[in-house]
């Protein structure tokens, strides 16, 4: 993405009252009308409200606070570019192809930090419920070791305890990692993008941009809210060529995301008795003996 479209996309994404659905609708409108987003943002207030259906608070920001808003977005774009982060949308070369194919809907704006090429490597997505137990920790270690030994890329979360365990274990084993955030990139990393925030214990490990790609569908400064975890889990499942469910609450979000992956035709494995509902829907059982036979055999074409 060149600078002007990036700034135009940020100009809309950073408006109050604009979420993923509205931003995607704006992108669709601009493509259908063959109009750059920059021109749409310069429409008069009546057109912003009626033609683009922007909420009043967003219209007021564009009309009354445009200079401040555009300057802030320009500074944010420079900060991300200086750190080496990318802003991209569907159709851009760095955009994760699995999100374009499987996410429902694909994020209209994604922030990537690290090597975008990792999103094109065979991957195993690990899904966890919030509860942490000795069993789930042991399973996470087993699956992470097996995936790393087979040279598979791990798709994990980064901020909550079960995700931190998977992310930190993958890093310790030298595995390639895709880390999906439940908040904005800058909210997760803070001022220091040279050290990753998804570790365990004191201190922060140096960020390995060659073996890690951090992905966020959220605005760079946005902190996590309850629905953020649901979006993270759905996008995490969409990244995996193989989905492994470590733990799942009956009827919970992890189970729902895994069922959606089965519907899309992705292979889904459930650790031991993690979810009878998933097994009934077609997920295969995974245990230590199954890991010994390898994970690659479950990949499409494996």
N, C-alpha and C positions, 0 to 999 in steps of 0.2 A: 504493500500500500504506500502511495507517495504521501507527502506531507499534507496536501490540501484535502483529499478525501478523509484522511485520518482526523484532521481537525474538524471537518464537517460532521463526521460521525460522532466525535466526542461532544461537539456542540449540542447535538440532540440527546445523546446518552446521558449527559451530565445535567440535563434540565430536571427540575423537581417534577415529580408525577410521571416520569417516563420510565417504564420498565421494559423488559424484553419484548413483550407482545407489541407495545406501541412502537418500539424502535424497529422491530421487524416489519410492521405495517408501513412505516415511513420508508424503509428500504424498498419494499415492494412497490409503493406508490411512485417513488423516484425512478425505479427501473421501468415501470409501465409507461410513465410519461416521458422517459428519456430526459429527465431533468436532474442535474447534479444536486446533491443534498444541500450544498451551500446556497443554491438559489431558493430552495424550499424554506430555509431558515430566514430568508430575507422577505418572505411574503408579508403583506399587511396583516394587522391583528385579526381582522374578520376572516381572512382566508386561513390563517393559522388555526383558528377555532373551528371553522366550519369544514373547510376542505381537508385539513390535516387532522382534525378532531383532537387537537392538543388541549389538555386541561388548562383552566384559567391561570393557574400558578405558573405553568410553563410559558404561556403567552406573555404574561407580565414580565417574566425574566428576559425573554427575547426582545421585548419591546422597550421596557424601561431600564433594564440592566444589561443590555447587550454588550457594551464596551467591557464592563467588568467580567461578564461571563465568558466572552471570547478570549480575553486575556488570560483568565484562569485556565481555560481549556488548553490554550497554547502552551502555558507553563507546564501543565500536566503532561502534554504530549512530549515536550522537550525532556522532562524528567524521566519519562519512560524510555525514550530513545537513548538518552545518555547512559542509562543503566543497562541497555542492551535488550530491553523488553520490546515485544512487538504487539501492535494492535491489528487484528485482522477480522475479516468477515467472510461468510461463505463465498467461495469463488476465488479467494486469494490463495496463492500458492502455499503459504505456511499453515493455512487453516487445516485442522485435523480431519483427514478424510473420513474417519469413522464417525465423527460428529455429523458431517454432511450427509452420510448415508443413514445413520441410525438414530440420531438424537431426535426427540419429538417434543418440541421443535429444536432445530439447531440454534445455538446461541447466535444472535445477530451481530454481536461484538464479543470477541474473545481476546484476552490478554495472555500472551505466551512469553515465558522466560526460560531460556535454555536452548536446547537443540530441537528445532521443529521436526527434524528428520526422524526423531525417536517415535513420533506418532505414526510412522509408517512401518514400524517393525512389528513382528508377531508379538502379541501382548496377552497377558493374563490379568484380568481385573479382579481384585479382592474386595468383597462386600462384607461388612460387619454391622451388626446392631450396636447400639451404644453400650450395652452391658459388657463388662470385661470379666472373664473368668480364667482360671488356670487352663481349662480345656481350650478356650478360644485363643489364648496366648500361645499354647503349644501348637495348635493347628496353624496359626499364622506363621510361626517359625518354620514348621515343616513345609508348608506350601511355598513360602518365600525362598527357602533353601533349594527346593526342587526346581522352581522356576529359574532361579539364578544359575543353577548347575546346568540347565538346558539352554542357557543363553536367551531366555525369553525376557521381554520387557515387562516390568511390573506396573500395573495401573492401580494406584492407591490414593486414598485421601491423605490429608496432611495434618489436620489440626486437632481433632479429637483423639482421645487415648488409643483406641484400637487402630486408628489410621496412623498415628505416630509410631506405634510399634512396628507396623508393616513398613512404613517409610524408612525408619531408622535401621531396621534389619536389612532391608534391601541395600541401603547405603553401605552398611558394614560389610556386606557380601560383594560389593562392587557391581551390583546389578544395575542395568538401565532402568530408569523409573519415569513414569508419567504420574505427576502428583496433581490431583484436582482439588482446588480450594473451595471452601464454603464461604468465602469472602473475597474482597478485592486483593489484588497482588500487593499493593502498597500497604493496605491494612494488615496483611499477614506478615510482611517482611519488616515493616517500619522503615526507618531511615537507612538501614543497612541491608542492601541487596547482595552483599558479598558473602553473607552467612545465612544459612537456611533456618527458618523458624520451626520446622517440624521435626525436632529431635527429642531426646529423652535426657533428663538430668540437666545439671548446670552447664553453661557454655553452649555455643552454637557452632556446628561444623561448617567448614568452608563450603560454599555452594559450588558443586561440580557441574558446570554448564554443559560439559561434553557428555555426561551420562544422565542428566536430569532435564526434564521438561515440566515446568509448572504451568498449569492451565487454570484460568479463572474466567467464568462467564459474567462476573459481577463488575460493577464500576470500580476502578482502581482503589478508591479510598473507602469503599463500603465495608462496614463491619458485618459480621454474621447475624442473621435473625433466624427465628425458628424454621422458616420455609427454605432457608439457604441449604440446610442439610439435605432436604429432599431433592433439590435441584442437583446438588453435588453427586448424590448417590445415583440419580438417573443418568447423569453424564458420565460418571465413572463406569457404570454398566455398559453404556454405549461404546466406550473406548475398547472394551475387551474383545479380542477374537475368541477368547475363552473366558467365561465368568465363573469364579469360584466363590461360593457363599460359605463363609466361615461360621457365621451365626446369624439368625434371623428371628425376630419376634413374630409370632403368628399374626397375620393380618397387617404387619408393619410395613414401613417404607422399603426396607431391604428386600423383603419377600415380594412386594409389588414390583420393584425394579427388576428382580430376577425373572419374574413371570413375564414381564414385558420383553426381556431379552429372549426368553424361550419363544415367545410369539414372533419375534423378528427372525428366528432361526439360528440364534447364537447358541453354541453348546454351553450348558450350565451344569456345574457340578456342585453338590451340596455335601459339606463335610459331615461324615457320619450321619447322625440323625438331626441335622440342623433344622430341617424343615420338611415334615411329612407332606405338606401342601405342594412344595416344589417337586418332590419325588413323584407325587401323583400326577403332576402336570408334565412330567417328562424329564426332569433333571436326573442326572446320574449320581449315584453315591460315590463319594471319594473318601478314602481312608489311607493309612500309612502304606498298606500293601498296594493300593492303587497308585500312590505316588511313586513307588519303586518301579512301576512299569512305565512311568514317564507321563508328562503332561502333553507333550507335542502330539501324541496319538489322538488327542481330542480336538486338535485344531482342524479347521476346514482344510481338507487335502492332506491331513497328517496321517 
